[in-house]
Amino acid sequence: MSGSLSKALQRYNAKDYAGALRHLPPGRQSPPVLDEILLIAQCHAKLEQYADAAAFYLKAADLGGPKQAMLRALAANMLQQADDSFASLTAARNAARSDEFDANANETY
């Protein structure tokens, strides 16, 4: 685990979500690390910055892996919270097109 991720997790666990984001500026690392992208998304969600949270959940989904549908469903939920109905519907449709889609998966998180 990188030093910045460790510091960000400490801030996150202390409920200092803005502080956690300061340790994980978006786009700073190439290639992107899934754990960092998800932490950034979660911090934005906790700060009620739903459109930003959705963007990072979609970025995580674009990396591939077995949880793409769940991440797209989370993004759709965040976009709905941000009152962006069209983008929310698009993300939800993309999630539903996935083979592993489970309509109740986002309730787990």
C-alpha positions as CSV (number, residue, x, y, z in Angstrom):
1,M,0.0,0.0,0.0
2,S,1.4,3.4,-0.9
3,G,2.1,6.0,1.7
4,S,-0.5,8.3,0.3
5,L,-3.1,5.6,0.3
6,S,-2.3,4.8,3.9
7,K,-2.6,8.4,5.0
8,A,-5.8,8.8,3.0
9,L,-7.3,5.7,4.7
10,Q,-6.3,7.2,8.1
11,R,-8.2,10.4,7.3
12,Y,-11.1,8.5,5.9
13,N,-11.4,6.4,9.0
14,A,-11.3,9.6,11.1
15,K,-14.3,10.8,8.9
16,D,-12.1,13.5,7.4
17,Y,-13.2,12.8,3.8
18,A,-11.8,16.1,2.4
19,G,-8.5,15.4,4.2
20,A,-8.4,11.9,2.6
21,L,-9.0,13.5,-0.8
22,R,-6.0,15.8,-0.3
23,H,-3.8,12.7,-0.1
24,L,-5.3,11.3,-3.3
25,P,-5.5,14.0,-5.9
26,P,-7.2,12.6,-9.0
27,G,-5.1,11.7,-12.0
28,R,-1.8,11.8,-10.0
29,Q,-0.8,8.2,-10.7
30,S,-0.4,6.3,-13.9
31,P,-1.6,3.7,-14.3
32,P,-4.5,4.3,-11.9
33,V,-4.8,2.1,-8.9
34,L,-8.3,0.6,-8.3
35,D,-8.1,1.0,-4.5
36,E,-7.3,4.7,-4.8
37,I,-10.0,5.3,-7.3
38,L,-12.6,3.6,-5.1
39,L,-11.5,5.6,-2.1
40,I,-11.8,8.8,-4.0
41,A,-15.3,7.8,-5.2
42,Q,-16.3,7.0,-1.6
43,C,-14.9,10.2,-0.2
44,H,-16.9,12.2,-2.8
45,A,-20.0,10.2,-1.9
46,K,-19.6,10.9,1.8
47,L,-19.1,14.6,1.0
48,E,-22.4,14.5,-1.0
49,Q,-20.4,15.4,-4.2
50,Y,-22.4,12.8,-6.1
51,A,-21.4,13.7,-9.7
52,D,-17.8,13.4,-8.8
53,A,-18.4,10.1,-7.0
54,A,-20.1,8.8,-10.0
55,A,-17.3,9.8,-12.3
56,F,-14.8,7.8,-10.2
57,Y,-17.1,4.8,-9.9
58,L,-17.3,4.8,-13.7
59,K,-13.5,5.2,-14.0
60,A,-13.1,2.1,-11.7
61,A,-15.6,0.2,-13.8
62,D,-13.7,1.1,-16.9
63,L,-10.6,-0.6,-15.5
64,G,-12.4,-4.0,-15.9
65,G,-12.7,-6.8,-13.5
66,P,-15.6,-8.8,-12.0
67,K,-17.3,-5.8,-10.3
68,Q,-18.0,-3.6,-13.3
69,A,-21.8,-3.9,-13.1
70,M,-21.9,-3.1,-9.4
71,L,-19.6,-0.1,-9.9
72,R,-21.8,1.2,-12.8
73,A,-24.9,0.6,-10.6
74,L,-23.3,2.7,-7.9
75,A,-22.5,5.4,-10.4
76,A,-26.1,5.4,-11.6
77,N,-27.2,5.8,-7.9
78,M,-24.8,8.7,-7.4
79,L,-26.0,10.4,-10.6
80,Q,-29.6,10.0,-9.5
81,Q,-28.6,11.7,-6.2
82,A,-27.0,14.5,-8.3
83,D,-30.3,14.9,-10.2
84,D,-28.7,13.9,-13.5
85,S,-31.5,11.6,-14.7
86,F,-30.2,11.0,-18.2
87,A,-26.7,10.1,-17.1
88,S,-28.1,7.9,-14.3
89,L,-30.3,6.0,-16.8
90,T,-27.4,5.5,-19.1
91,A,-25.1,4.2,-16.4
92,A,-27.9,1.9,-15.2
93,R,-28.5,0.5,-18.7
94,N,-24.8,-0.2,-19.1
95,A,-24.8,-2.0,-15.7
96,A,-27.8,-4.1,-16.7
97,R,-26.1,-5.1,-20.0
98,S,-23.4,-6.8,-18.0
99,D,-23.5,-10.6,-17.5
100,E,-22.9,-10.3,-13.8
101,F,-25.6,-7.7,-13.1
102,D,-27.5,-8.1,-9.9
103,A,-30.2,-5.5,-9.3
104,N,-29.7,-5.7,-5.6
105,A,-25.9,-5.7,-5.5
106,N,-25.6,-2.0,-4.8
107,E,-27.6,-2.5,-1.6
108,T,-24.7,-4.5,-0.3
109,Y,-22.4,-1.4,-0.3
